[in-house]
Structure formats: structure tokens, C-alpha cells
Amino acid sequence: MLLRVFSLPKPARKFSLFIYAALAFFLAFLGKDFFIHPEISLRASQPSNSVPQNDDFASYIDEIRGAVGLLGITYNDTLARAAQSHADYILRNQNFKNPHDEVASGVGFTGEQVFERAVHFGYFTRFTAENISQNELTVQGSVDNLLSSIYHRFGFLNYALDEIGMGRAQDANRRIYVYNMGNGRLNVHCMSVPEVTERGYYLSNICADTSARVAKSAFDRATQGSRPQFIRFPLDGYGVAYFGGEDPDPMPGCKITGNPVSIEFAHDAGDIKMRDFEIFAADGTKITDTRTITQSSDVNHIFTDRQFALFPRAVLDFGADYRAKFSFTQDGKERELEWKFRTKTPYNPYFVVRGGEVLGVEAGKTYDIFFAPNDCNDVFEQYSVGYTIFAKPAVWYSSHNTLTIKVEGVANKGISITTDNGKRVDVVLLDTSDDFKYKNLYLIIFAIVALVVVLTIINERRRRA
């Protein structure tokens, strides 16, 4: 037998070594991506709240007001046009730090304050209020977060407001929601205010026509009406688990806390003095790390002597039961009010993470990821997403410490998410998207064909050597 030994010239040897090294690296990459199955450490919890099917914000707020015993609230087109104009103004002028105000030099200016903007569009009374939120994905999510913000909660659950309009605007980076509220009976009354013909108490600056004076008796009839003696919140199924800040800030020193519990008494409920405000978990354990806000302790001097709130410093659990207890004296008599509520879950299947978890998700399905804070200042403002050609992610900031994700791609592949407060999670697909079903096969075939071509070239070089 004749054994022939071929020896490549040095340049050819260097070239072949380079090709072999490149192939080894590429195959190692394929091996990692195709054959290593990450260990899933967390599966999604299922929501107890259904995803909102429409943007009927007025019905949702009306439903909540009805649950606490308030009169209904109805949609008003004039307030809606004023709210839409202001939402557009905020976005055009990037007016995110002082969103309730407009300046005359701004694009689309219609009035410095909410009552001026409402009057500009044809509302007949200056008796108005405004709530604004930013960046929630849905209108219902916007309302939920405003209800967790104590000053804005008192706006939506105001005894005297019964009309509402909403405007929204968005670009690639921001979503703005503006809610303007007013009193329909005052609006009608101010259309044609009767002349002052008798002595009595009258109020000015109530109507668009500031020269008109409204009898206090007419004002009281319009703003008081039938009302409950007190308003408690949250109620079962209407409160989120956390509060992520508002402007002005009722909890300076904390960026995220539990959703506050609150109670407000009607003006004719007598002399109210708080004795204690407590909150308990479902097993009866008292949550002790709390802060109570009253008129005397409110750093922003917005609370009235009829409003009381209790903030748990730790975020509440999703879909969990709690009990609130308010002890007080009413006209000198000791009383107690207790109520139970269950916190809402996110609307999508969700994860609660602290960093380091590997999350298992189905391809093409939407999930929420809540990054549980270690303390009341543990929040993130920015995040980054890492992925390869085997995954196609869509990631949105949807609420405080919350990202909403949808990932398409190949089973056992996925993405990584890193937040600027030092937390990272990996998201791994449990199945393969239809669009990616043949991607594995195509890449393997490409690798084999490429290997055959390279080996053929090397063999041809050897033959000619």
C-alpha cells in the first residue's frame, strides 16, 4: 500500500487553521443556542382582572364612584375638548414637569389653568378640576394609577364633581392622559344666572362670567345633593398594589409604597377626630411600617379636616386580601369603621421578580413583569434588552416598576432585561413562534452547506499544492 502524505505550504496552513477556528467558534455558538436548555425558575401567575376591552373611562370611573356611594359621573364633550387640547399642548411643548399649567408662549395655548381652558371651550362654570397621568398603556391603567395617588384619588372621588371629559396624546416616548371634571348643575345654572334681587349670601368667580354672582343656596344644592357620610378606598377589586408617586408628593423620601387606604367624611358628618388608622394582612397580621396623613401632617397642605390616609411603606401583594380599620370620634363619641379589600393583579399573566430569575413565556403572548422593590426607593427609570437573532422582543414600560413584554422566536431562546437599579432577568421561550418554526432548520442547513463549501475549497487547495 502506498501512503501519500500531503504537506500544505505555510500560507495555506495558516488559512486552513483560520477556517477551522472560525468553524469551531460558529458551531460552538450554534451548539449553545440550539442545544442548551436554560432552567426555568419562574412561571407566570394568572391575572384575576380581565384586560380592558375598550376605553370607556367615564363608565369605569362612574362604576367606582357608585361602589363608594357617590353620585354618578357623566361624559361632557366640552370638558373632553378642553382635555384633548391640553394633552396636545403637553406633548407639543414637552411640558412634563408642570403638566397642569400652560404658558401664553406655548404652542396651542388655551389658558393657564384648567378652569380657563374649560371656559375657553365653552364650559359655563369655573368650578373644575383636572387629573393627569403619563405612560400607562391603557386608559383603565391610567385611572387605576391615579386612584392610587391620594390627591388625584380625591379628585376622581370628589363629592361635588359629576361631569368628566378626557383627552390623550402620544408619541414614540410618551403617553399623556388628561381628565377634566366639572359640575353639570353649576354649568347649567351659570348659563343664565338670575340677577341678585334679594339679600343673602352670594359667591363670585363661580361662573365663566365673573361678574355673575351665585346664591350660596344654589351653589350648595348643585355641589352637595345626595351624598354618603363617608367615602372609603380601596374597595374590593378596585385598588392596585402600589403607589408610585405624584406631583405634589405626599410621601417625600419614598418613590414607591403600598397603595394608601383612605377615608373622607362629608361636610355634615359632624366633628371628626381620628384616633387610629390601621391595616392588616389576610392572616390578621398588622402592617406596622406605615405613615398616616391628616390635615395637620400633610406636607403639601392639601388635605382637609375631613380627609385621612394611611400609607404602607412596603408594596402590597397582588390579588391579596387586606383589612383597614379607622378609629375616630364623631361629635365626641368613639366609633370604628372597618372594611376589607382585595388588590388588583396586572391585567396580563404576570411575574413578580427581584432579579436573577429565568422566566418561562409562551411565544407571542403578552406578559407583565413587576420588579418588586427592596425598599421604598428601589425603582428603575431605564432598562436595556439583550437578544440574538433567535428572538424578536417587544418591551414597553407600562407602569411603576413594571414592563410589559411580548417575545417571538425559537423555543429555549429568549431575551435578557437589565434595569438601571441593578436587576436582571432572563426570559426564555417555552415554544416556537410560527414565523420561527423553520429558522433552526435553515441555520443548520446553512452551517452544513458552508462547512462543505469550505472543506471543498481546502481539499482543492491541497490537491493543487
C-alpha positions as CSV (number, residue, x, y, z in Angstrom):
1,M,0.0,0.0,0.0
2,L,1.3,3.4,-0.9
3,L,0.7,6.1,1.7
4,R,0.9,9.6,0.4
5,V,1.4,12.4,2.8
6,F,0.5,15.9,1.8
7,S,2.1,18.9,3.3
8,L,0.4,22.3,2.9
9,P,2.5,25.4,2.2
10,K,2.6,27.8,5.2
11,P,0.1,30.3,3.9
12,A,-2.3,27.6,3.1
13,R,-1.8,26.1,6.6
14,K,-2.5,29.5,8.2
15,F,-5.6,29.9,6.0
16,S,-7.0,26.4,6.9
17,L,-6.3,27.0,10.6
18,F,-8.2,30.2,10.5
19,I,-11.1,28.5,8.7
20,Y,-11.2,25.7,11.3
21,A,-11.1,28.1,14.2
22,A,-13.9,30.1,12.7
23,L,-16.0,27.0,12.1
24,A,-15.3,25.8,15.6
25,F,-16.4,29.1,17.0
26,F,-19.6,29.2,14.8
27,L,-20.5,25.6,15.7
28,A,-19.9,26.3,19.4
29,F,-22.3,29.3,19.0
30,L,-24.9,27.1,17.3
31,G,-24.4,24.5,20.0
32,K,-25.0,27.0,22.7
33,D,-28.1,28.4,21.0
34,F,-29.6,25.1,19.8
35,F,-28.8,22.6,22.5
36,I,-28.6,24.3,25.9
37,H,-31.9,24.5,27.6
38,P,-32.0,27.2,30.3
39,E,-33.6,26.2,33.6
40,I,-36.9,28.0,34.1
41,S,-37.1,29.3,37.6
42,L,-40.5,31.2,37.4
43,R,-43.8,30.7,35.6
44,A,-46.4,33.4,35.2
45,S,-49.2,33.9,37.6
46,Q,-52.6,34.3,36.1
47,P,-54.5,37.6,36.4
48,S,-57.8,37.9,38.3
49,N,-58.6,41.1,36.3
50,S,-59.5,40.9,32.6
51,V,-57.8,43.0,30.0
52,P,-59.9,46.2,29.3
53,Q,-61.7,45.7,26.0
54,N,-62.5,49.4,25.4
55,D,-61.6,52.9,26.5
56,D,-64.9,53.8,28.2
57,F,-63.2,55.6,31.0
58,A,-66.3,57.5,32.1
59,S,-68.2,54.2,32.7
60,Y,-65.2,52.9,34.7
61,I,-65.0,55.9,36.9
62,D,-68.8,56.0,37.3
63,E,-68.7,52.4,38.4
64,I,-66.1,53.1,41.0
65,R,-67.9,56.2,42.3
66,G,-71.1,54.1,42.5
67,A,-69.2,51.5,44.5
68,V,-68.2,54.0,47.1
69,G,-71.7,55.5,47.3
70,L,-71.2,58.7,45.2
71,L,-73.5,60.1,42.6
72,G,-72.6,59.1,39.0
73,I,-70.4,61.0,36.7
74,T,-71.2,61.5,33.0
75,Y,-69.3,62.4,29.9
76,N,-69.2,66.0,28.8
77,D,-68.0,66.9,25.3
78,T,-66.8,70.4,26.2
79,L,-64.6,69.1,29.0
80,A,-63.3,66.5,26.6
81,R,-62.3,69.1,24.0
82,A,-60.5,71.1,26.7
83,A,-58.8,68.0,28.0
84,Q,-57.7,66.9,24.5
85,S,-56.3,70.4,23.7
86,H,-54.3,70.3,26.9
87,A,-53.0,66.8,26.2
88,D,-51.8,68.0,22.8
89,Y,-50.2,71.1,24.4
90,I,-48.2,69.0,26.9
91,L,-46.8,66.8,24.2
92,R,-46.1,69.6,21.7
93,N,-44.3,71.7,24.3
94,Q,-42.7,68.8,26.3
95,N,-44.3,70.2,29.4
96,F,-43.9,67.2,31.6
97,K,-42.6,68.9,34.8
98,N,-45.6,71.2,35.3
99,P,-48.3,69.5,33.3
100,H,-51.3,71.3,34.8
101,D,-50.1,74.7,33.6
102,E,-49.9,76.4,30.2
103,V,-47.9,79.5,29.3
104,A,-49.1,82.0,26.7
105,S,-46.0,81.5,24.5
106,G,-46.6,77.7,24.2
107,V,-47.9,76.1,21.1
108,G,-51.6,75.5,21.3
109,F,-52.1,77.7,24.4
110,T,-55.8,78.0,25.6
111,G,-55.5,79.0,29.2
112,E,-53.0,79.0,32.1
113,Q,-55.2,76.9,34.4
114,V,-57.8,74.2,33.9
115,F,-60.9,76.4,34.6
116,E,-59.6,78.9,32.0
117,R,-59.2,76.2,29.4
118,A,-62.7,74.8,30.2
119,V,-64.2,78.2,29.8
120,H,-62.3,78.8,26.6
121,F,-64.0,75.8,25.0
122,G,-67.5,76.8,26.2
123,Y,-67.9,75.4,29.8
124,F,-70.1,77.9,31.7
125,T,-68.6,77.4,35.2
126,R,-65.1,77.8,36.5
127,F,-65.8,75.1,39.1
128,T,-63.5,72.4,37.6
129,A,-60.7,70.0,38.4
130,E,-58.0,68.1,36.5
131,N,-56.2,64.8,36.8
132,I,-53.2,63.9,34.5
133,S,-51.2,60.8,34.2
134,Q,-48.4,59.7,31.9
135,N,-47.2,56.5,30.2
136,E,-49.7,53.8,31.1
137,L,-50.6,51.6,28.2
138,T,-54.4,51.7,28.7
139,V,-56.9,54.3,29.9
140,Q,-58.1,51.9,32.6
141,G,-54.5,51.5,33.8
142,S,-54.2,55.3,33.9
143,V,-57.3,55.6,36.1
144,D,-56.1,52.8,38.4
145,N,-52.8,54.6,38.9
146,L,-54.4,57.9,39.5
147,L,-56.7,56.3,42.1
148,S,-53.5,55.1,43.9
149,S,-52.3,58.7,44.1
150,I,-54.0,60.2,47.1
151,Y,-54.6,63.8,45.9
152,H,-55.8,62.6,42.4
153,R,-58.0,60.0,44.2
154,F,-59.8,62.8,46.0
155,G,-60.3,64.4,42.6
156,F,-62.0,61.4,41.0
157,L,-64.0,60.7,44.2
158,N,-64.9,64.3,44.8
159,Y,-68.4,64.8,46.3
160,A,-69.1,67.9,44.1
161,L,-68.0,66.7,40.6
162,D,-70.4,64.9,38.3
163,E,-69.1,65.5,34.7
164,I,-65.9,64.4,33.0
165,G,-64.1,64.6,29.7
166,M,-60.8,63.0,28.7
167,G,-58.0,63.8,26.2
168,R,-54.9,61.8,25.3
169,A,-51.8,62.3,23.2
170,Q,-48.8,60.2,22.5
171,D,-45.5,59.9,20.6
172,A,-42.8,57.3,20.4
173,N,-41.7,58.1,24.0
174,R,-44.8,59.4,25.9
175,R,-48.5,58.7,26.5
176,I,-50.4,61.6,28.1
177,Y,-53.9,61.2,29.7
178,V,-55.8,64.4,30.8
179,Y,-59.1,64.2,32.7
180,N,-61.1,67.4,33.2
181,M,-64.0,67.4,35.6
182,G,-66.8,69.8,36.5
183,N,-70.3,70.1,37.9
184,G,-73.2,69.8,35.5
185,R,-75.7,71.6,37.6
186,L,-73.5,74.6,38.1
187,N,-72.7,74.5,34.4
188,V,-76.5,74.8,33.6
189,H,-77.0,77.4,36.4
190,C,-74.2,79.6,35.0
191,M,-75.7,79.6,31.5
192,S,-78.2,82.2,32.8
193,V,-77.6,83.3,36.3
194,P,-80.6,85.3,37.7
195,E,-79.9,88.8,38.8
196,V,-79.4,89.4,42.5
197,T,-82.8,90.7,43.8
198,E,-82.7,89.9,47.5
199,R,-80.3,89.9,50.4
200,G,-78.3,86.8,51.2
201,Y,-75.0,85.1,50.7
202,Y,-73.6,85.1,47.2
203,L,-70.5,83.6,45.7
204,S,-68.4,85.2,42.9
205,N,-65.9,83.6,40.4
206,I,-68.1,80.5,40.1
207,C,-69.3,81.2,36.5
208,A,-67.4,81.9,33.3
209,D,-68.9,85.4,33.5
210,T,-67.0,86.5,36.6
211,S,-69.4,89.4,37.2
212,A,-72.2,86.9,37.9
213,R,-72.9,86.1,41.5
214,V,-74.3,82.7,42.5
215,A,-76.5,82.4,45.6
216,K,-74.8,80.2,48.1
217,S,-78.0,78.2,48.5
218,A,-78.0,77.4,44.7
219,F,-74.3,76.5,44.9
220,D,-74.9,74.1,47.9
221,R,-77.8,72.4,46.1
222,A,-75.6,71.9,43.0
223,T,-72.5,70.6,44.8
224,Q,-73.9,68.7,47.7
225,G,-77.0,66.8,46.7
226,S,-77.4,63.2,47.9
227,R,-74.1,62.0,49.4
228,P,-72.7,59.3,51.6
229,Q,-71.5,60.2,55.1
230,F,-68.0,58.9,54.2
231,I,-66.0,57.5,51.2
232,R,-63.6,54.6,51.8
233,F,-61.0,53.4,49.3
234,P,-59.7,51.0,48.1
235,L,-62.7,48.7,47.9
236,D,-62.6,45.1,46.8
237,G,-61.1,44.8,43.3
238,Y,-60.6,48.5,42.7
239,G,-57.2,49.1,44.2
240,V,-53.8,48.4,42.7
241,A,-51.0,47.1,45.0
242,Y,-48.7,50.1,44.9
243,F,-48.3,53.9,44.7
244,G,-45.5,55.2,42.5
245,G,-45.5,58.9,43.3
246,E,-47.5,62.0,42.3
247,D,-47.0,65.7,42.0
248,P,-47.1,67.2,44.6
249,D,-45.6,64.3,46.5
250,P,-47.4,63.3,49.7
251,M,-44.6,60.9,50.7
252,P,-41.3,62.7,50.2
253,G,-38.4,60.3,50.9
254,C,-40.2,57.4,49.2
255,K,-40.5,56.7,45.4
256,I,-42.8,53.6,45.7
257,T,-45.0,52.4,48.5
258,G,-48.1,50.4,49.1
259,N,-51.4,51.8,47.8
260,P,-52.7,54.1,50.5
261,V,-56.1,53.4,52.2
262,S,-58.2,56.5,52.8
263,I,-61.4,57.8,54.2
264,E,-63.2,61.1,53.6
265,F,-66.2,62.4,55.6
266,A,-69.0,64.6,54.3
267,H,-69.1,68.2,55.5
268,D,-72.3,67.4,57.5
269,A,-70.9,64.3,59.2
270,G,-70.2,66.1,62.4
271,D,-66.9,66.8,64.2
272,I,-64.5,64.1,63.2
273,K,-61.3,63.3,65.2
274,M,-59.0,60.4,64.2
275,R,-57.8,58.1,66.9
276,D,-56.0,55.5,64.9
277,F,-55.7,54.1,61.3
278,E,-54.5,50.5,60.8
279,I,-54.2,48.0,58.0
280,F,-53.9,44.2,58.4
281,A,-52.9,41.3,56.1
282,A,-55.3,38.4,55.4
283,D,-53.9,36.4,58.3
284,G,-54.6,39.2,60.8
285,T,-51.0,40.5,61.0
286,K,-50.9,44.2,61.4
287,I,-48.7,46.1,59.0
288,T,-46.7,48.4,61.2
289,D,-44.4,50.2,58.8
290,T,-46.9,52.9,57.8
291,R,-47.4,56.6,57.7
292,T,-50.7,58.4,58.4
293,I,-51.5,61.7,56.7
294,T,-54.0,64.1,58.0
295,Q,-54.6,67.8,57.5
296,S,-52.0,68.7,60.1
297,S,-49.3,66.3,58.8
298,D,-49.9,66.8,55.0
299,V,-46.6,68.4,53.8
300,N,-48.4,69.9,50.9
301,H,-51.4,71.4,52.9
302,I,-54.0,69.9,50.5
303,F,-55.9,67.5,52.9
304,T,-59.0,68.9,54.5
305,D,-60.0,68.2,58.1
306,R,-62.3,65.5,56.7
307,Q,-59.7,63.5,54.8
308,F,-57.4,60.8,56.2
309,A,-54.9,58.4,54.6
310,L,-52.6,55.6,55.6
311,F,-49.6,54.6,53.5
312,P,-47.9,51.2,53.9
313,R,-44.2,51.8,53.1
314,A,-44.0,48.3,51.5
315,V,-45.8,47.4,48.3
316,L,-48.9,45.3,48.9
317,D,-49.2,41.9,47.3
318,F,-51.1,41.4,44.0
319,G,-54.5,39.7,44.4
320,A,-54.3,39.7,48.2
321,D,-56.9,40.4,50.9
322,Y,-56.4,43.2,53.4
323,R,-58.5,44.8,56.2
324,A,-58.5,48.5,57.0
325,K,-59.6,49.9,60.4
326,F,-60.3,53.5,61.1
327,S,-60.9,54.5,64.8
328,F,-62.3,58.0,65.4
329,T,-64.6,60.2,67.5
330,Q,-67.7,61.7,65.9
331,D,-69.2,64.5,67.9
332,G,-67.3,63.2,70.9
333,K,-68.5,59.6,70.5
334,E,-65.9,56.8,69.9
335,R,-66.5,54.9,66.7
336,E,-64.8,52.4,64.4
337,L,-65.1,51.7,60.7
338,E,-63.6,48.5,59.1
339,W,-63.6,47.3,55.5
340,K,-61.9,44.6,53.5
341,F,-60.5,44.9,50.0
342,R,-58.6,42.7,47.6
343,T,-55.8,44.3,45.5
344,K,-55.9,44.0,41.7
345,T,-53.5,41.9,39.8
346,P,-51.9,43.1,36.5
347,Y,-54.2,42.6,33.5
348,N,-51.9,40.2,31.7
349,P,-50.3,37.0,33.0
350,Y,-47.5,38.4,35.3
351,F,-44.3,37.8,37.1
352,V,-43.1,39.4,40.4
353,V,-39.3,39.4,40.3
354,R,-36.4,40.6,42.4
355,G,-33.6,39.9,39.9
356,G,-31.8,36.7,38.8
357,E,-34.9,34.8,37.7
358,V,-35.4,32.9,34.5
359,L,-38.9,33.4,33.3
360,G,-40.7,31.0,31.0
361,V,-43.1,32.6,28.5
362,E,-45.2,31.4,25.5
363,A,-44.3,32.8,22.1
364,G,-46.4,35.8,21.0
365,K,-48.2,36.1,24.4
366,T,-48.2,39.4,26.4
367,Y,-46.9,39.4,30.0
368,D,-46.3,41.9,32.7
369,I,-43.1,41.9,34.8
370,F,-43.2,43.7,38.1
371,F,-39.8,44.4,39.7
372,A,-40.5,44.2,43.4
373,P,-38.7,46.9,45.3
374,N,-36.3,46.1,48.1
375,D,-37.3,49.3,49.8
376,C,-39.4,52.4,49.1
377,N,-36.8,53.9,46.9
378,D,-35.9,50.9,44.8
379,V,-37.2,51.9,41.4
380,F,-35.9,51.9,37.9
381,E,-36.2,54.6,35.2
382,Q,-34.4,53.0,32.3
383,Y,-33.8,49.4,31.1
384,S,-32.0,47.6,28.3
385,V,-32.9,44.5,26.4
386,G,-30.4,41.9,25.1
387,Y,-31.3,39.3,22.5
388,T,-30.0,37.3,19.5
389,I,-31.4,36.5,16.0
390,F,-33.4,33.7,17.6
391,A,-35.8,36.1,19.4
392,K,-37.8,39.1,18.5
393,P,-38.9,41.1,21.6
394,A,-41.3,43.9,22.1
395,V,-40.9,45.6,25.5
396,W,-42.8,48.6,27.0
397,Y,-42.7,50.5,30.3
398,S,-46.3,50.2,31.3
399,S,-46.4,51.3,35.0
400,H,-44.3,51.9,38.0
401,N,-41.5,49.2,38.1
402,T,-43.5,47.3,35.5
403,L,-42.6,46.2,32.0
404,T,-45.0,44.6,29.5
405,I,-43.4,42.2,27.1
406,K,-44.2,40.0,24.1
407,V,-41.5,37.8,22.6
408,E,-41.5,35.9,19.3
409,G,-38.8,33.4,18.5
410,V,-37.4,29.9,18.9
411,A,-38.1,27.6,21.8
412,N,-35.5,27.7,24.6
413,K,-34.2,31.0,23.3
414,G,-35.2,34.5,24.6
415,I,-34.0,37.8,25.9
416,S,-32.4,39.4,28.9
417,I,-33.7,42.6,30.6
418,T,-31.5,44.7,32.8
419,T,-32.7,47.7,34.8
420,D,-30.7,50.7,35.9
421,N,-31.3,49.8,39.6
422,G,-29.1,46.7,39.1
423,K,-31.7,44.0,38.4
424,R,-31.6,41.5,35.6
425,V,-34.0,38.7,34.5
426,D,-33.8,36.3,31.6
427,V,-36.9,35.5,29.6
428,V,-37.0,32.1,27.8
429,L,-39.5,30.9,25.2
430,L,-41.4,27.7,26.0
431,D,-42.3,27.2,22.4
432,T,-41.5,28.4,18.9
433,S,-43.4,31.1,17.0
434,D,-44.9,30.1,13.7
435,D,-42.6,32.6,11.9
436,F,-39.6,31.0,13.5
437,K,-40.5,27.3,13.1
438,Y,-38.1,26.7,10.2
439,K,-35.4,29.1,11.3
440,N,-33.4,26.3,13.2
441,L,-33.5,24.1,10.1
442,Y,-32.4,26.9,7.8
443,L,-29.5,27.7,10.0
444,I,-28.4,24.1,10.4
445,I,-28.6,23.6,6.6
446,F,-26.7,26.8,6.1
447,A,-24.0,25.7,8.5
448,I,-23.6,22.3,6.8
449,V,-23.5,23.8,3.3
450,A,-21.0,26.4,4.5
451,L,-18.8,23.6,6.1
452,V,-19.0,21.5,2.9
453,V,-18.0,24.5,0.7
454,V,-15.1,25.4,3.0
455,L,-13.8,21.8,3.2
456,T,-14.1,21.5,-0.6
457,I,-12.0,24.7,-1.0
458,I,-9.4,23.4,1.4
459,N,-9.3,20.0,-0.3
460,E,-8.9,21.7,-3.8
461,R,-6.0,23.8,-2.4
462,R,-4.4,20.6,-1.1
463,R,-4.8,18.9,-4.4
464,R,-3.2,21.7,-6.3
465,A,-0.3,22.1,-3.8
